C-alpha cells in the first residue's frame, strides 16, 4: 500500500495593497517563523518566504506595505529586492536585517531605499518600531545601547575602502591619503571592540 503525500497548501495571501501587509524574506527558517508569528500578533498580514525569487513572486501579487529582508540570502542579496519592491509600491517601508552588520552595508541599505537597518539578533519590538517609525511625526529613535566606538567606525571605513580597491594596499593608502606602511599596520591588527 502506498501513501500519497499531499503537498502543503500555500498560505493565504493578504489582498493586494493591504495597509498592514508585511513580506518577510529570511532564509533562517526558525527565525523566519518566530518573527512571522510575532508580527502577526502585532496586527500585520504576514507572508514569510525563504528567498528572493519567492519573495518577488509574492510581492508582485500583494504589493506589500512593509518588508523585512535579510541581507544575505541563499539565492542572493536582499538589497537587490529593495528597488523592485519600491516599483511595486512606492511608499513601502523596508527594514534590512543582517548578521554581518557594518557601516558600509548600512549605508548601502539606506541608499537602496530601506528605512532602517537592524543587526541580528533582532526582536519583533525593534522590527515593529523601525517599520512604523515616521521621521516627520516623531523624534529620532533612542540611540543604541552600545554604539560603535570611534576607533571601530574608523576601522570599518578603512576596511570598506580597502575592499573597494580590490584589497590593493597602495591604492587604498592613496585614496585615504595615508602612508602605505601606516595602512599596513592598521590592516594587520584585529578590529577594535565595538
C-alpha positions in Angstrom: 0.0 0.0 0.0 1.4 3.4 -1.0 0.5 6.6 0.7 0.2 9.6 -1.5 1.7 12.7 0.1 -0.4 15.8 -0.4 1.5 19.0 -0.9 1.3 21.5 1.9 -1.3 24.2 1.0 0.1 27.6 0.1 -0.6 30.2 2.7 -3.4 32.6 2.1 -2.2 35.9 0.8 -3.5 39.2 2.0 -5.3 41.3 -0.5 -3.2 43.4 -2.9 -2.3 46.7 -1.4 -3.5 45.8 2.1 -2.4 48.6 4.6 -0.7 46.2 7.1 0.7 43.6 4.6 4.2 42.5 5.5 6.6 40.5 3.4 9.4 38.7 5.4 12.3 37.3 3.3 14.6 35.3 5.6 16.4 32.0 4.9 16.8 31.0 8.5 13.5 29.0 9.0 13.4 29.2 12.8 14.0 32.9 12.9 11.5 33.5 10.0 8.8 31.5 11.7 9.4 33.2 15.1 9.4 36.7 13.6 6.3 35.9 11.4 4.3 34.8 14.4 5.4 37.8 16.5 4.5 40.3 13.7 1.1 38.5 13.1 0.3 39.1 16.8 1.1 42.8 16.3 -1.6 43.1 13.6 0.4 42.6 10.4 -0.9 40.5 7.5 2.4 38.4 7.2 3.7 36.4 4.3 7.1 34.9 5.1 9.3 33.3 2.4 12.9 31.9 2.3 14.4 33.6 -0.8 14.5 36.4 -3.3 12.6 34.7 -6.2 9.8 33.5 -4.0 9.7 37.0 -2.3 9.5 38.8 -5.6 6.7 36.4 -6.8 4.7 37.2 -3.6 5.4 40.9 -3.8 4.2 41.1 -7.3 0.9 39.6 -6.2 0.3 41.6 -3.0 2.3 44.8 -3.3 3.1 44.8 0.4 3.1 47.9 2.6 6.1 46.7 4.6 9.0 44.4 4.1 11.7 42.9 6.3 14.6 41.5 4.2 17.6 39.6 5.3 20.8 40.9 3.7 22.4 37.6 2.8 20.1 35.0 1.4 20.9 31.7 -0.2 19.8 33.0 -3.6 21.3 36.5 -3.5 21.4 39.7 -1.6 18.2 41.2 -0.1 19.3 44.7 -1.1 18.7 43.8 -4.7 15.0 43.4 -3.9 14.5 47.0 -2.5 14.3 48.9 -5.8 11.9 46.2 -7.2 9.7 46.4 -4.1 9.6 50.3 -4.4 8.5 50.0 -8.0 5.6 47.8 -6.9 4.6 50.1 -4.1 6.4 53.4 -3.9 5.6 54.1 -0.2 6.8 50.7 1.0 8.8 50.7 4.3 11.7 48.2 4.1 13.8 47.2 7.0 17.1 45.2 6.3 18.3 42.6 8.8 21.8 41.2 8.8 24.1 39.1 11.0 27.0 40.9 9.3 26.5 44.5 10.5 28.9 47.1 9.4 28.7 50.7 8.3 29.2 50.0 4.6 26.2 47.7 4.3 24.1 50.0 6.4 24.8 52.9 4.1 24.1 50.7 1.1 20.7 49.6 2.6 19.6 53.2 3.2 20.8 54.3 -0.3 18.8 51.5 -1.8 15.7 52.8 -0.1 15.4 50.9 3.2 14.1 52.9 6.1 16.3 51.1 8.7 19.0 48.6 9.1 19.0 46.2 12.1 21.8 43.8 13.1 20.7 40.3 14.2 19.7 39.1 16.6 16.7 41.5 16.3 13.5 41.2 18.2 10.0 41.9 17.0 9.7 45.1 19.0 12.8 46.5 17.2 11.4 45.5 13.8 7.9 46.9 14.5 9.4 50.2 15.7 11.5 50.5 12.6 8.6 49.7 10.3 6.2 52.1 11.9 8.6 55.0 12.6 7.7 58.1 10.8 10.6 60.6 10.7 8.2 63.6 10.1 5.9 62.8 13.0 8.2 61.9 15.9 11.6 62.3 17.4 14.5 60.1 16.4 14.7 56.6 17.9 16.7 56.3 21.0 20.5 55.8 20.5 21.8 52.2 20.5 22.6 50.8 23.9 26.2 50.1 22.8 27.1 52.2 19.8 30.3 51.6 17.8 33.4 53.3 19.2 35.1 56.0 17.1 38.1 53.6 16.5 35.7 50.9 15.3 34.0 53.4 12.9 37.4 54.4 11.5 38.4 50.7 11.1 35.2 49.9 9.3 35.7 52.8 6.9 39.3 51.7 6.1 38.1 48.1 5.5 35.4 49.3 3.2 37.8 51.4 1.1 40.3 48.5 1.1 37.6 46.2 -0.3 36.5 48.7 -2.9 40.1 49.0 -4.1 40.2 45.2 -4.6 42.4 44.8 -1.5 45.2 46.8 -3.1 47.2 48.4 -0.2 48.9 51.1 -2.3 45.6 52.2 -4.0 43.8 52.2 -0.6 46.5 54.3 1.0 46.4 56.8 -1.8 42.7 57.2 -1.6 42.7 57.5 2.2 45.7 60.0 2.0 47.6 57.8 4.3 51.1 56.4 4.3 51.2 52.8 3.0 53.1 51.5 6.0 50.6 53.0 8.4 47.8 51.4 6.5 49.5 48.0 6.5 49.9 48.3 10.3 46.2 49.1 10.7 45.2 46.2 8.4 47.4 43.7 10.3 45.6 44.3 13.6 42.2 42.9 14.6 39.1 45.1 14.6 38.7 47.3 17.7 36.0 46.3 20.0 32.6 47.9 19.3 
